[in-house]
Amino acid sequence: MLCCVLLCCKFYVVLQTASAKKKLSRIQRLACLGITGAVRTTPTRAMEALICLPPLELVVQSEARMAVHRLWSLGCLSYLHPNSSILKRLQQSDPIFNMGVDVMRPTFNLEPKYRVTVLTREDWTRGSGSPPETKGLIWYTDGSKMKEGTGAGVFGQSVKRRLSFPLGRYTTVFQAEIYAILACVYEIQFQNRLEKYVSICSDIQAALKALQSFRTSSPLVYQCQKALNDISSRHVVGLYWVPGDAGVRGDEIANGLARGGFALRFPGPEPGLGVSRRDIRKRPSRVVN
């Protein structure tokens, strides 16, 4: 990986010259002619616009910026000291590149003590109550994002507990859902109840699949996995998918609590949970060399 990063950064430096950009444009032109079948006099930029293909030098520069920023977020920038100007230029372009990122070196959860189950829509709509698979203490979690900010909500159906959390402007819906599950687990630990079974229901499959995964590079996901394993030593813990538009009362209450969360003032500095890598990757196209 390090060799690929160094190569990208070397290309970044070389691409500041007009001759290098011209050579890459020639390569891109051959590809555009082959894809479009246009006549040889057609301008390269016109073909790129027609097939939505960005200029090749911009793609290489973007990947180099992301590689350097990733090494910076992992504390490994010492490998790239001669090319630190890339990072300085990037951080001067947008304050988001100076913020903490929700990323770490890959960590493994090889023996999860909890179970993740994706129930069908019919399982939830067949009867008037919760499906028979959900036992014991039943909790619902949800994350919501609006223009004003992001919030997380937790509803304890069995214990009549309602929680709302403001998470700031930079938190994604995925992060809000993971945080809601984490907050739910902490609340279960705090209540210290004796029920054998615990069922946590979420309407975001991506969050459940991330918690089920054996490998993660997100500190937030890893913290949630660890907390789930901790309470699984006292309870039989199951995570269940609930369809968000099926009219399940518990899920609708959790959604309302999440929406109430972003209406509250976030108490600390931004970002609350670290900027997601997905949001970071959206920014380099706006950077001017």
C-alpha positions in Angstrom: 0.0 0.0 0.0 2.8 2.4 0.9 4.4 1.9 -2.5 1.2 2.8 -4.2 0.8 5.9 -2.1 4.4 7.1 -2.8 3.7 6.5 -6.5 0.5 8.5 -6.5 2.3 11.4 -4.7 5.2 11.2 -7.2 2.6 11.5 -10.0 1.0 14.5 -8.1 4.3 16.4 -8.2 5.0 15.5 -11.8 1.5 16.5 -12.9 2.2 20.1 -12.0 4.1 20.4 -15.3 2.2 21.1 -18.5 4.1 18.4 -20.5 2.9 15.7 -18.1 -0.7 16.8 -18.3 -0.4 16.8 -22.1 0.9 13.2 -22.1 -2.0 12.0 -19.9 -4.5 13.9 -22.0 -3.2 11.9 -25.1 -3.8 8.6 -23.3 -7.2 9.8 -22.2 -8.0 10.8 -25.8 -7.3 7.4 -27.2 -9.7 5.9 -24.6 -12.4 8.4 -25.4 -12.1 7.8 -29.2 -12.4 4.0 -28.6 -15.5 4.4 -26.4 -17.4 7.0 -28.4 -16.3 6.1 -31.9 -16.0 9.8 -32.7 -14.0 11.2 -35.6 -10.4 12.0 -34.8 -10.9 15.8 -34.9 -13.4 15.7 -32.0 -12.1 17.7 -29.0 -11.0 15.6 -26.0 -12.9 17.7 -23.5 -16.1 17.3 -25.6 -15.8 13.5 -25.5 -15.0 13.5 -21.8 -18.2 15.5 -21.1 -20.2 13.2 -23.3 -19.3 10.1 -21.4 -18.9 11.8 -18.0 -15.2 11.0 -17.8 -13.1 13.3 -15.7 -9.7 14.4 -16.9 -7.1 11.8 -16.0 -4.7 14.2 -14.3 -7.5 15.3 -11.9 -8.2 11.7 -11.0 -4.6 11.0 -10.1 -4.3 14.2 -8.1 -7.5 13.4 -6.2 -6.2 9.9 -5.3 -2.9 11.3 -4.2 -4.6 13.8 -1.9 -6.8 11.1 -0.4 -3.8 8.8 0.1 -1.9 11.5 2.0 -4.9 12.5 4.1 -5.5 8.9 5.0 -1.9 8.5 6.2 -2.2 11.7 8.2 -5.4 10.5 9.9 -3.7 7.2 10.8 -0.6 9.1 12.2 1.7 7.8 9.4 2.6 11.0 7.6 6.2 10.7 8.5 6.5 8.3 5.5 5.7 11.2 3.2 7.6 14.2 4.7 9.0 15.4 1.3 5.4 15.6 -0.1 3.8 17.3 2.9 2.9 20.3 0.7 0.1 18.2 -0.7 -1.5 17.9 2.8 -0.9 21.6 3.6 -2.6 22.7 0.4 -5.5 20.3 1.1 -6.0 21.5 4.7 -5.9 25.1 3.7 -8.6 24.5 1.1 -11.3 23.3 3.5 -11.4 23.1 7.4 -12.9 19.6 7.2 -9.5 18.2 6.3 -8.2 19.4 9.7 -10.8 17.4 11.6 -10.6 14.0 13.1 -11.6 11.1 10.8 -13.6 8.0 11.8 -10.9 5.7 10.6 -8.2 3.5 12.2 -6.0 0.5 11.2 -8.2 -2.5 10.5 -9.3 -4.4 13.6 -11.0 -7.8 13.8 -14.0 -9.1 15.7 -13.6 -12.8 14.9 -15.9 -14.2 17.6 -19.0 -12.0 18.0 -21.1 -13.1 20.9 -24.3 -11.5 19.5 -26.5 -12.4 16.6 -27.6 -10.3 13.7 -30.9 -11.3 11.9 -32.5 -9.6 8.9 -36.2 -10.3 9.3 -38.6 -9.9 6.4 -41.3 -7.2 6.0 -43.9 -10.0 6.4 -42.4 -11.0 9.8 -43.2 -7.5 11.1 -46.6 -7.0 9.4 -48.0 -10.4 10.0 -49.3 -9.8 13.5 -50.2 -6.8 15.8 -47.1 -7.1 18.0 -43.4 -7.7 17.5 -42.2 -10.9 15.7 -41.7 -13.9 18.0 -38.0 -13.8 17.2 -37.6 -10.6 19.3 -37.6 -11.7 22.9 -37.0 -10.2 26.3 -36.1 -6.5 26.5 -37.0 -5.0 23.1 -35.3 -1.7 22.1 -35.6 0.3 18.9 -32.8 2.6 17.6 -32.7 5.1 14.8 -30.5 7.9 13.3 -31.8 10.9 11.3 -30.0 13.7 9.4 -31.5 17.0 8.3 -30.1 20.3 7.2 -30.0 21.5 10.8 -27.9 18.6 11.9 -28.0 14.9 12.9 -29.6 13.1 15.8 -29.9 9.6 17.3 -32.9 8.1 19.1 -33.4 5.1 21.4 -36.7 3.7 22.6 -37.0 1.0 25.2 -40.4 -0.6 24.5 -40.2 -3.0 27.5 -38.9 -0.4 30.0 -40.7 2.7 28.5 -37.3 4.6 28.1 -36.8 7.4 25.6 -33.5 8.9 24.7 -32.5 11.6 22.2 -28.9 12.7 21.3 -27.7 15.6 19.2 -24.7 14.6 17.0 -23.7 17.8 15.2 -23.6 18.6 11.5 -20.9 16.3 10.2 -22.3 13.0 11.5 -23.8 10.7 8.8 -27.0 8.7 9.2 -24.9 5.5 9.3 -22.8 6.9 12.2 -25.9 8.1 14.0 -27.4 4.6 13.8 -24.2 3.0 15.2 -24.1 5.6 17.9 -27.8 4.9 18.8 -27.1 1.2 19.1 -24.0 2.0 21.3 -26.1 4.3 23.5 -28.7 1.6 23.8 -26.1 -0.9 24.9 -24.8 1.5 27.5 -28.3 2.1 28.8 -28.9 -1.6 29.1 -25.6 -1.9 31.1 -26.7 1.0 33.3 -30.1 -0.5 34.1 -28.5 -3.8 35.0 -31.7 -5.8 34.5 -32.0 -9.6 34.9 -33.8 -10.5 31.7 -32.1 -13.2 29.7 -32.9 -12.0 26.2 -32.2 -8.5 24.7 -33.5 -7.5 21.2 -32.2 -4.4 19.5 -34.1 -3.4 16.4 -32.7 -1.0 13.7 -34.0 0.0 10.3 -30.6 0.5 8.7 -29.2 -2.7 7.3 -25.8 -1.1 6.6 -25.3 -0.5 10.3 -26.2 -4.1 11.2 -24.0 -5.6 8.5 -21.1 -3.4 9.7 -21.6 -4.7 13.3 -21.8 -8.3 11.9 -18.5 -7.9 9.9 -15.4 -9.6 11.1 -13.2 -6.6 10.0 -13.6 -2.9 10.6 -11.6 0.3 10.2 -14.1 2.5 12.0 -13.4 3.3 15.7 -17.1 3.9 16.3 -18.1 0.5 14.8 -15.4 -1.3 16.8 -16.5 0.4 20.0 -20.0 -0.7 19.4 -18.9 -4.3 18.6 -16.9 -4.4 21.9 -19.9 -3.1 23.9 -22.2 -5.6 22.4 -19.8 -8.4 23.2 -19.6 -7.1 26.8 -23.3 -7.3 27.5 -23.5 -10.6 25.7 -21.7 -12.1 28.7 -24.9 -11.5 30.7 -27.7 -11.6 28.1 -28.5 -13.4 24.9 -28.3 -10.4 22.5 -29.9 -10.2 19.1 -29.9 -7.4 16.6 -32.8 -7.3 14.1 -33.7 -5.3 11.0 -37.0 -3.6 11.0 -38.4 -2.0 7.8 -38.6 1.7 8.3 -41.8 2.3 6.4 -43.8 -0.7 7.8 -45.6 1.3 10.5 -43.9 -0.5 13.4 -44.8 1.6 16.4 -41.4 1.2 18.2 -39.4 2.2 15.1 -41.6 5.3 14.5 -41.1 6.4 18.1 -37.3 5.9 17.8 -37.4 7.9 14.5 -39.2 10.8 16.3 -36.6 10.7 19.1 -33.8 10.9 16.5 -35.5 13.9 14.8 -35.8 15.5 18.2 -32.1 14.9 18.7 -30.9 17.3 16.0 -33.2 20.0 17.3 -31.1 20.0 20.5 -27.8 21.9 20.7 -24.7 19.8 20.2 -22.7 20.3 23.4 -19.1 19.9 22.2 -16.8 20.8 19.3 -17.4 19.4 15.8 -17.1 16.8 14.6 -18.9 14.7 17.2 -18.0 11.3 16.0 -15.2 12.0 13.4 -15.7 12.8 9.8 -16.7 9.8 7.7 -14.3 8.8 4.9 -17.2 9.0 2.4 -17.6 12.7 3.2 -13.9 13.3 2.9 -13.8 11.7 -0.6 -16.5 14.1 -1.8 -14.3 17.2 -1.1 -11.1 16.8 -3.2 -12.9 17.6 -6.5 -13.4 21.1 -5.1 -9.7 21.7 -4.4 -7.9 24.1 -6.7 -4.2 23.4 -7.4 
